Amino acid sequence: MAADDLQNVASGKEAWQSSTSKWSKPHEAKRALADDGERDFAFHTGLEDKPWWRVDLGEIYPIHSIVVGNRRKMNQEQARTLKVEISRDGETWTAIHSGFLVWSGDLVLPLGGAALARHLRLSLQEKAYLHLSKVEVWAKRPKIKVAANRPDGFGLRMQCLLNGLYLAKALNCEFKLVWPDGIAGPAKDFEKSKEKDASNLIGHSVEPLASIFADERILGAQSAGRLAIRSLIAEETGLSAAQLLQSKLHDEPNTLYAPSGDLGETLAPELAPNAEFGLPDIFESLKFSPSMEKAIQAARAVDLERNFAALHIRSGDIVYGPYRLQGTRFAGKAVSMPLARMAIENLQGRGLDVLVFGEDGASIAELARAYNVRPAAAYLKDLNYVGPERSIFEIVLMSRTSEIWAASSGFSRLAHSISRSAQDVNIHKAFSSAKKIAFFTKDLAENAGVYHPMQAAYAYWQLYVAHLAHKSPSAEKIAALEAAKRHDPENVMYDIALASELYAAKRHEAAEGILERALLQDFSPEGVWDSTFGLTVLLSGPQKKPYLSNLAAKIQQSAAPPYKYALLAAALIAYRKKEFAKAAALLKDCVIANKNPADPRIQRIAEQIGDKLSA
């Protein structure tokens, strides 16, 4: 087998030793896995009976050979009773070398790939010091492939695809693609989402791969079936691609899942995109279907006669649809009308014209009336683009602007990725909380009645978030939430937040009344798990949204008799956080507090949670 087919799978892994000595160095067990070729010894145990050293390779490999380097300068005879063992599980061991051998240099144990192991243990079979210079475990290099795997909207799919193609080229490996067909109806159904029943809201409408690409690299890379949905790796771990290639990647063997975020923040500098070769080059190399290519060329032909900045007004599923019930999604993905106004005034104050993108035609028309901004849809009047052709037209057009202002949007992220010059601005971070409070308060006093009720409700929610960041008095936070609830009375999100603030303000009875409604207004015999509150338990979740976690904390802090609804909510939150003992204790207190007067709905929910805890 060629040496190029092998890699030292022990490099960088975790190692341990039975003891240390006066000659030991910090973290010396791992030093044996990073030999400099000069050290006398990498690690040195104390004098003891059967001293040992071991390494965990992280996963099972077919081992080709094991190389053990003896101490280089002196006392090589100390290793004469060396025993070498391997194991798949760290419990059952197989000896591959044992006996009496005085040796120097490297002891090479060939295994030909026939031995499968995750753990390696070295030990002496007498009372002695164990000191060695290096340990290497060589295994066949796995064939890594990069997979682009996003099942959601067009923007994030395309971003993930570009990132995957870049990684495959940078790492010289195979590229695979998962591209499920559209999840929901066409974009023309957007207006239906503004009806009282938002169940018709579009999700992510994406056409089949063959209608978008005419590129064999892409069409031939499509994977049958559907890989496990993962957001990747380095975004979660902070590891570089080089480190990731040495670790267990994901459920799909030897597959590196391309991120949908910024590769510059994910990869080691030597692998990250740069001016010489980056995502714009990958995009330029793609072969699109004729209709998509026509839309791209049409966007490039638009005469942007002035210096435009792009503003992406995402609303749709976030403001009008069921995602508005989910705080962690709701907080940073959309742009409220007051925030859009702040951005426009900032841009126009710096002499820039503003090109506004988005599907919410009525809101964009209101901004155009107030500020004379240009809707991007104006360039589409005679083109009749729908679906992916419209998306790629607007993305390419957006990429030609000098600044791109947006919230958490795959659409705008893709436009920035394929641009060679546009500055990316996170609109939520562009202004201080104090400035937001002042602007939102004035704007909503004047325009809340003009905005669509759900747009007004969302704006009041963002005002509440600004109050949280600014540590405003409780009365101001409560007033913002009450206003949001008036404009979107069915949104239980506002009930949960309002109850949390009332608990914090020691207004327990009012909080209990609101939380009762939030917990039980959608209650059905099937159980609270399918209720709206089941979604809002997300409040206990991601710490990257600390203010949302704080809402759960405020409820949990008030979870004590006689506040039975706070106790029930806290039990649900604890269960969702897998704090089962805590959930059981809270549930017990809730049942006790529910006796006078008794609420039969609480009893039924408590029994359901109890059944799940028992299971």
N, C-alpha and C positions, 0 to 999 in steps of 0.2 A: 504494500500500500504506500502511495506517495506521501511524503511528509506534509505536503500541502493539504491533504485530506484529513489531517489530524490536528487537534487542538488540545492544549493543556487545560482540561476542564476544572482543575483544582485552583487555578489562578483566581485570586480575589474572593475565594469562598471563606467560610467561617471555620476556625480551627481552635482546638483546646489541648491542654496538656495536664497531666496528673498533679504536677507541683511546680514550683519555681525554686530558684537557688540564688545565692548571693551574686552569681554572674548573669542573672536574668535581666532582660530589657522589657520595657512596657510592650504589651500586646505581642510578645515574641512568638507565640504559637503560629500566628499568621505569617511571620517573617519567613518561615520555611517555604511558603507558597510564592515568594517574590525574591528569588535568589539573585544576588548581585555578582556571583561568580568569584567573590573574593573573601567573604566572611569565613572565619574559622568554623563557627556554628551559628545557626539561626535561633535555636532555643536550647534551654539547658534546664532539665528537671533537677529536683533535689535528689539526695541519696535515699532511695526507698526500694522496697520490694516490688518488682514488676512495674516499673514506671511506664507510662504510656503517653501517646500523642495521637490525635484523631482529627479528621476533617469531614465535613458534610458537603458533598458536591451539589446539593440542592435538588437534584433529580437523578433518576436512574440512567446510567450510561452503559453502553457496551464497551468495556475497557480494552484498549489495545495493548497498553503497557503501563507499568508503574516504575518510576525512577526514584530511588532513595539515595541522596548524597550523604556520605559519612562525614564526620568532622574532618577538616582539611589539614590541620597542622599537627595535631597530637591526639593521643588517647583513642585512636581508632578501634582498639581492641575492646573498648567498652560496649560496642555494638555487636559483639560476637554471638549473643543469643537472641538477636532480633527476630521477632515474629511479625509477619505481615498478614492482616486479615481484611476481608471485604464483607459488606453486608448490604442488603437491599433496604432493610427497615431499621437498622441500628440496634437490633435485638438478637437476631440469629446471625452468627459470624462463620465465615469459611476461611480457613488458613490457606494462603497460597505460597507462603515461605516460612519455614521454621527449622530450627536445628542449631548447629555450632559452626560458625563461619567467621574467620578473621579477614576483613576486607578493607580496602581503601578505595577512594574515588566514588564512582556511582555503581549501585547495585540495580541492575535492570531486570525486571520481571516481565517477560513477554506473555501476553494473554490472548493475542490474536482477535480481540473483539468478542470472544466467546463468553467472557465473564460479565454479568450484569450487576452493577453495584451503584449505590449512592454514597455509602460510607466507607472510609478507609481508616484502619487502626493499626498503629505501630506500637510494639511493646517489647520489653526485655523480659526474659524468663528467669531472672535472678535479681538480687539486690545490687543496684548499680545506679549510675547517672545515665540518663538518656539525653544525648546531644547530637543533633544531626544538622547538616548544612542546607538541605533542600528536600522537597518532596514534589514530584510531578505525577500527574495522572493523565495519560494521553488516551483520547477517544476520537472516534471518527467525527469530523466536523459535520454538524447537522446542516441540511440544506434549508436555509432560512428563506421564507417568503414574506412579502409585505402584503397585507390585505387592507383594502379600503372597504369599510363596512359601516355605512350609516343608512338606516331605514327611513330617515325623516325627510325634510324638505330639500328642494333642488339646490339651494345655496350651500348647505352643509354637506350634501352628497358630493357636489363638485369640489368643494374645498378639500374634503377627505380624499377624493380621487387624485387631485393634484399633489397633495402631500404624499400619498402613497406612491405615485409615479416618481416623485422626486427621491423618496427614500430608496425605492427599488434601484434607481440609477446610482445613487450615492453609495449604496451598499452592494451593488452588483448582484442583485438577487431577483428571484421571480416575483411578479406582481399578480395578485388575484383581486377580484372585485365582487362585491355583493350589491345588487341593485334591485330590490323588490319593486314590483310595479306599484303604481299610485295607491295611496292608502285611502284617499277620499275623493270627493267629487271635484268637478272643474272649478276654476277660479270665478266663473260667472255666478256661482252660488254664494259669493261672499256677502252680498247684500242680505241674504236670508239670515245671516248670523245676527243681524240687528233686530230681528223680530223678538218678541217676548220670549218665545221658545228658541233658544240658541242651539238646539240639538242638531240643526242642519249645518252648523258651522263646518267649513272645510277644514281638513286636517292638513295633509301634505300631498298635493296633487303632483305626481311625477310620472312622466310618460315612460314606456318601455325603453330600454337601452338602445335598441336598433333604430328608434325614431329620433335619437339625439346624436348618435355617433356613427361615423363611417370609418372607424379606425380599428384595424384588426388587433392592435395592442389592447384595446379596450374590450371589443366584442369577444375576442378570444380568451380574455382573462376572467370573464364572468363565471362565478362559481355556482354550481348547481346547489340548490337548497339554500339554507340560511345559517350563517355562522352565528355563534353566540354574540349578542350585542354587547360591545365593549366600547368605552370611550378611550382611550389608551393611556395605559402604562405610564409613560413619562410624565403626562399631565398629573397623574396621581402620585408618582413616586419621586419625580425630580431626577430620575436617572438619565444618563446620556444613552444614545443608541448603542454605543460600544459596550456599555455596561449591561444594557438590556439583552444584547446578543449573548451574554454570558449567563443569563438567568432564565428561569422558567417563565415563558412569556405569557401564555394564556391557555385556555382550554384546547384550542386548535394547536397541534404539535408544531413547534418551531415557527410560529407565525407572529410577526410583529404587526400589530394593528395600528394603522396610520391614524394620527390624531386629526381632529377637525380644527384645532387651534393653530397658534402661531408656531411654526417650526423653529423660528429663531429662539423662542423661549424653551423649546423642548430638547433640542439637540446640542451636543457639544459643539463649540465654535468651529472646529475644523470640518464638521459635517453640515453646518447650517447654510441655508441659501445665502448667496451674496450677489454683488452687482455683476459678476462675471457669469454666473449661472444660478437661476432661481425659478420661482414659480411662474413669472411672466414668460420665461422661455419654455417651460413645460406647456403652458396654455397655448402658446403660439405653435407648438409642435402637434397639437391635437388635430385630428381630421373629424370635423363635424358632418352631420347629415346636410344635404343641400339646403333645407329650410332653416336649419340652425346657422349655417354659414352665411346665408343671406341676411339673417337678422344681425349677426355680428358685424358684417360689412356695413349694414345700414346704420348701426350705432356709431361706427367709426367715421361715417360720412356726415354725421350731424355737425352743422357749423355752430360750435360754441363760441360765438363772437365776443363774449366777455369772459372775465375771470370768474368762473362759477365754483361754488362749494356745494357739495351734496348734503342733503338732510334726509335721512330715512325715517319716515313716520311708520314704525311698525305698530299695528294695533290688532286687528283680526282676532285670532284665537285667544290672545292675551286679554284684550279689553272687552270684547263682546261675547266670548265663548266660555266654555267650561274651565279653561285654564285660569280664569280670573278667580276661581275658588281655591287656587293653590298658591299659597304665599311665596314659596321659594321660586316658582316660575314667574310669578306676577310682578315681583319687585323690580327687576332690572332689565326685562326683555323688551318692553314697549316704551314709547315716548308719549308723554301726556301733552295736551295742548299748551299749557303754560310753559312747559320745558321747551317745546318746539319754538314758542315765541321768544323765549330767552336766547336760544341759539340763533334765531334769525336776527334779532337785534344786535347780537354780538358780531355776527358775520357782516351784516350791512354797515355796522359802525366802523368796520375795518375796510370798507370799500369793496366787499365781495358781493356778487349776485348769488342768489340761492336757487338751486334746483331741487325740488321736493319730490321724493319717491315714496310710494306706498299704495295700498289698495283702498284706503278709506277716502274715497273721492270727496265726500261731503266735508270732512275735516280739512283736507288739503285745499278745497275751494275756499273755506273760511280763512285759511292762512293767506291764500292768494289775494283775497279781497282786502284783508287787513294790511298786508305788507308788500303787495305787488311782486311776490315770488312767482317763479315759473314751475308749474307742475310738470314732472317728467312725462306724464301721460300725454301732454300736448304734442310731443314728437311722435306719438303712436296713432294719431288720428287717421291717417291715410294708409297705415301699414297693416291693420287688421291682425296683429300678432296676438296669439293667446297661448296659454300654457308655457312650455319651456322656451319657445321663441320669444315671447314677451319677456320672460325672466332673463334670458341671456342678453337681449337688447338692452334692458335697463342696467344690468350688471356691467356690461362693457361701457355704456354711457357714463355710469357712475364712476368707473375707473379712470375716466378722462378728466375728472374735476381735480381741483387743487387740494381740497380738504373733504373728508368724508365724516360727517357727524351722524352717529347712530348709537343705539343701545346694543344689547347682546343679540346680534343679528348675523346669521350665516350668510345672508344675502350681501350685506355690506362688507363682511369680512372677506368674502370671495372677491368683491370688487377691489378692495385694497390689496389683496394678494396678487392680482394680475396687473396692477398698476405699477409703473416704474417711478412714480413721483408723488402720488396722493398721500397726504398726511391723514392718519387715522385718529379720530377723536372720540373717546367714550363720552357721550353726552351727559351721562349721570355723574361723571367725575369733573366736568368742566366748570361747575359752579359750586361755591360753598353752600353749606346748609343754611346759613344766615341769609344769603342772597336768594336762595330758593324760597325760603319762608316769606320774605318780603314781597317777591314778585308774585308767587302763587296766591298769597292772600289778597293782593290788590286785583290780580287778574280774575280770580274766581268771584270776587265780589261784583265785578263788572260783567263777566261773560259766562258764568256757570249756567245761566238760563239759555244761552245761545248754543252751547255745546250739546251734543247728544248726551242723554242722561248717563250712559255708561262711561263716556269720555269724562264727564264731570266727576263721576264717582272715582274713576281711576286717578284723576288729578288730585282729588282730596286725599286719596290713599298715599300718593307720593308726597303730599304736604305733610301727612302724618309721619312718614318715614323721615322727612327732613327734620321734623320736630324731635323725633327720637335721636337723630344724630346730633342735634343741637342741645339736647337735654332740656327741652322746653318744659314749662309747668304742665301738670296733668290736665288742667282745664283746656289748654290749647290742643293737646293731643286728642282729648275726648271730643272736643268740638269738631275737629277734622274728621274723625271717624263717624260721628253722628251725621255729618253732612254727606259723607260717602254712602252711608246706609240709606239716607233719604232718596238718593238718586238711583241706587241699585238695591231695593229692599229685599230681594231674594238672595243676596250674597251673604252667605254665612261666614265668609272670611272676616267681614267687618264685625260681626257679632263676637267672634273669638277674640279679635284684637280689642274691641271695646270692653269685653268682660275682663280681659287681662289688665287693662288700664284702670278699670273701676276697682278691681281687687287691690291693685297697688295703691290706689287712693283711699283705701279702707272703706269703700262704699260696697260692702259685701252683699247686702240684700239686693241692690240694683244689679250687681254682677251676677248673682245667682239666677235672677229672673232672665237675664239675657242669655246666660250660658244654658239654661234649661231649654230655651228656644233653639239655640244653636245645636245642642246635642240631640234634640228629640223632634224637631219640626219635620225631618225627613225619615223618622223612624218607621220601620216596616217589620212585619213578622220575620222577614229574612235576616234582619239584624242590622246593627249599627255599622257593620263592616262595609255595607254597600251604601251607606248614607253619605250625605255631603260632608258631615263631620269627619268621616273616614279619610277624606282628602285633606282636610285642614290639619290633621294630626301631623302633617309634614312640618308644622311649626316647630316640632321638637327636633327637626333634622339638621341639615347641613350647617356647620359652624361658619362657613363662608358667608352666611347671612345672619350675623349675630343678633340683629334686632328681632328677627323672627324667632330665634331660639329664646330670646328674652321674653317673648310673649308667653311661651310655654312655661318658662321659669316663674313668671308672675302668677300663673294659674297654680302651678305646683306649690308655690310658697303659701298659698291660701288654702291648700287641700288639707283641711282638718275639720272635725266635727264642729259645728253642725252643717258645714257647707257641703252638702252631698253632691251637688253638680260639679263643684271644683274637684271633689274626690273622684268622681266618675271620670272626668276629663283627664285628671292626673294618672289614673289607672290605665286609661287607654294609651296615653303618651308613654308611660313606663313599659307597657306591653310592646308597643311599636319599637321601642329602643332596646327590646330584649332584656329588660330589667325585670325578670319574671317574679322574683321574690318581692321586690318593691311593689309590683303591680298587684300581687296577691294581698299584701298588707293594706294597700290603699282600697282595694275592693272590699275587704272585710270591714274597714271603717265606713265605707260608703253604704254598705248594707245596714250597718248599725244606725247610721245617721238617717236612713230612709224610713225609719219606723213611724215618725210622727211629724207631719202626715206622710203616709206611704205613697210612693209613686210607682204603680205597677210596671211602668215602662223601664224604670231603673232596675227593678228586680229581674226583668227579662234580659236586659243587657248584661247585668252582672252574672247571670247564669251562663250566658253565651261566652263571656270572657273567661269565666271559671272553667267551662268545658275546654276551652283552648289551652288554658294554663295546665289543666290536668293532662291533656294530650302531649 
